[in-house]
Amino acid sequence: MIGGVSAVSELERPVRGRIAVAAVFQALAAALSVVPMVAVVEIGRRLLAGRTDGVWPIAWFAVGLLALRIVLYLVAGLVGHLADADLAIALRRRLAGHLAVLPLSWFAGGVSAKVRATVQDDVSALHHAIAHAKEEMAAAVTGPAVIALYLFATDWRLALLTVAVVAAAQGVRMRLARRAAEPVRRISAASVELSAASVELVQGIAVVKAFGGAGVPRRFGAAADELVRAGDEAQRGFLVQRSITRATVAPATILLLVTGCGVGFTAAGWTRPIDVVAFALLGLGLFEQLTPIYSARDQRRTAAAAAERVGALLAEPAEAVAEEPESLPSGPPDVQLAGVRFGYPGGPEVLHGVDAVLEPGTVTALVGPSGAGKSTLGLLLARFHDVTGGAIRLGGHDIRRLSRAELYRHVGFIFQDVTLLRTSIRDNIALPDPEAGDEAVFAAAKAAAIHDRILALPRGYDSVVGEDAVLSGGEAQRVSIARTLLADTPILVLDEATAFADPESEAAVQDGLAALTGGRTVLVIAHRLRTIAEADQILVLDDGRVAERGRHEQLLAHEGRYARMWRAQHGGVR
Ligand SMILES: Nc1ncnc2c1ncn2[C@@H]1O[C@H](COP(=O)(O)OP(=O)(O)OP(=O)(O)O)[C@@H](O)[C@H]1O
């Protein structure tokens, strides 16, 4: 993982040159910020001496330099902003590109809040800190340096005193700011937690409302409380700090000290009165221009934390891709499950060595008690996870040695969670083949028994899911069947629980499924045994192992688990 400061420097590399240019322009502009005050002092010096020569040239020279300063600021701002925008775009593209190559299993862990916070908030924090902090720092160093040089050239004794007073004031400011770091960190952590809790709350709002009564879910409530507490404590701290700062290091205090001492120096004959004016004006400027230095530390800290999170996301291992992906020969391949073992990350092993062969064109049914590992096996064949032992082979080729495109040309699936994208129904069906014409899309929809329903939508096939296409569970089901039909894969993984999620449209869904399964190699995860009585082979999975296998009649005759399950569902009927 890229960590902290080095992460910032590695992420800013693409725009480093332009940011340096912007910082140089900003520094030059800051150096010129002393011009008005110096001009006032120099004009005053002449007028007090009873001279008027050179007053106008100084005034015009100052105006010219001020105009130059505006140009320098504009150039610095423009270069900085363009670099800044490019950096944010490049970072978000890089993150999006990386998310696209992460294994599917990574997305299963409730990462949406984390991804949102990183892609949105952290990138913003980072680009601000990278693009603007450098410019501000350049100005905060150059401006005071030029002022200090001028003051030393004017009167070294008073300059020494002024610099000492300003340095002491800056020291107090920095020390107080350091104490504010912890409350700020707590607020930031509490906001991240609240953001994650809000996403969880919104996603589960129906369940929360139905079962949670009027109460706020515990995680959300705790996060909101912590944010309020951290904010409250921070505010109290800030209040104390602000009062101390205002009383001790306020511009007025500095002004009083410098002019007071200046008057003393003048009385002692060390300093000319007009120089005291220069110190009063520029001493304040010196203090004000140092402000970014003390705010920069907070920004650096925020940026380092954001860079660490961005770096951590970019360092998530990409899915292993076969160096030389293999291709399957033409013709429907068989499916071989060879000693398949699997455990979810951080959990116990769920499948303990499953062996089976799915011959081309046959239907294999997976049955067994809840939690036996049926859906998990289906997910492995679709490569949503990789086996932790053994292998799954298509036509003799390990599926890990195929590209995803090659795998999904051969394996289609319909799982329990139907996912339709927020786009038109047409695009949802044509997802496997965006080039598919209307005829192919309509034919798939007709075979899935959903064509007429789609035509009845406000904009037919152009209706957008979640906007003007509001579909029932069974209808969404049939759209996903149409999509899988269009993909026309020789192998199909089908979770039957989905297929019967909507009793009203069960017959229609069944018609769709019949169209889908004909002539294909099917692995069907079955809950209703009646629907798989005709299957070519039935695997009875129990606690991650194949406990029985055979055809319906054979298994009934065996009088084992399957026979018991059958009797439980259908009594004595064969
Ligand atoms: N995403 C996951 N992370 C961790 N463990 C999981 C995950 N999904 C399933 N499991 C565990 O794996 C085991 C097998 O679950 P699986 O869903 O494959 O069973 P199943 O036979 O399909 O059950 P059902 O018939 O109830 O759908 C269970 O113990 C379950 O708790």
The ligand as an SDF file (V2000), in Angstrom:
LIG
                    3D

 31 33  0  0  0  0  0  0  0  0999 V2000
  -21.2930  -13.8060    1.1740 N   0  0  0  0  0  0  0  0  0  0  0  0
  -21.0740  -14.7260    2.1270 C   0  0  0  0  0  0  0  0  0  0  0  0
  -20.1130  -14.5410    3.0390 N   0  0  0  0  0  0  0  0  0  0  0  0
  -19.8730  -15.4430    4.0010 C   0  0  0  0  0  0  0  0  0  0  0  0
  -20.5380  -16.5960    4.1120 N   0  0  0  0  0  0  0  0  0  0  0  0
  -21.5120  -16.8510    3.2350 C   0  0  0  0  0  0  0  0  0  0  0  0
  -21.8330  -15.9340    2.1910 C   0  0  0  0  0  0  0  0  0  0  0  0
  -22.8420  -16.4490    1.4550 N   0  0  0  0  0  0  0  0  0  0  0  0
  -23.1340  -17.6460    2.0260 C   0  0  0  0  0  0  0  0  0  0  0  0
  -22.3470  -17.8830    3.0830 N   0  0  0  0  0  0  0  0  0  0  0  0
  -22.3410  -19.0860    3.9180 C   0  0  0  0  0  0  0  0  0  0  0  0
  -22.0760  -20.2000    3.1060 O   0  0  0  0  0  0  0  0  0  0  0  0
  -22.8840  -21.3050    3.4800 C   0  0  0  0  0  0  0  0  0  0  0  0
  -23.6140  -21.8240    2.2460 C   0  0  0  0  0  0  0  0  0  0  0  0
  -24.5250  -20.8180    1.8010 O   0  0  0  0  0  0  0  0  0  0  0  0
  -25.3450  -20.9800    0.4510 P   0  0  0  0  0  0  0  0  0  0  0  0
  -26.0800  -19.7260    0.2550 O   0  0  0  0  0  0  0  0  0  0  0  0
  -24.4380  -21.4520   -0.6100 O   0  0  0  0  0  0  0  0  0  0  0  0
  -26.3270  -22.1580    0.8530 O   0  0  0  0  0  0  0  0  0  0  0  0
  -27.6090  -22.6600    0.0610 P   0  0  0  0  0  0  0  0  0  0  0  0
  -27.5140  -24.1430    0.0810 O   0  0  0  0  0  0  0  0  0  0  0  0
  -27.7070  -22.0110   -1.2630 O   0  0  0  0  0  0  0  0  0  0  0  0
  -28.7570  -22.1610    1.0180 O   0  0  0  0  0  0  0  0  0  0  0  0
  -30.2640  -21.6890    0.6410 P   0  0  0  0  0  0  0  0  0  0  0  0
  -30.9890  -22.8870    0.1400 O   0  0  0  0  0  0  0  0  0  0  0  0
  -30.8050  -21.2290    1.9500 O   0  0  0  0  0  0  0  0  0  0  0  0
  -30.1500  -20.5900   -0.3710 O   0  0  0  0  0  0  0  0  0  0  0  0
  -23.8080  -20.8170    4.5730 C   0  0  0  0  0  0  0  0  0  0  0  0
  -23.2760  -21.2820    5.8060 O   0  0  0  0  0  0  0  0  0  0  0  0
  -23.7320  -19.3250    4.5140 C   0  0  0  0  0  0  0  0  0  0  0  0
  -23.7880  -18.7740    5.7910 O   0  0  0  0  0  0  0  0  0  0  0  0
  1  2  1  0
  2  3  1  0
  2  7  2  0
  3  4  2  0
  4  5  1  0
  5  6  2  0
  6  7  1  0
  6 10  1  0
  7  8  1  0
  8  9  2  0
  9 10  1  0
 10 11  1  0
 11 12  1  0
 11 30  1  0
 12 13  1  0
 13 14  1  0
 13 28  1  0
 14 15  1  0
 15 16  1  0
 16 17  2  0
 16 18  1  0
 16 19  1  0
 19 20  1  0
 20 21  2  0
 20 22  1  0
 20 23  1  0
 23 24  1  0
 24 25  2  0
 24 26  1  0
 24 27  1  0
 28 29  1  0
 28 30  1  0
 30 31  1  0
M  END
$$$$
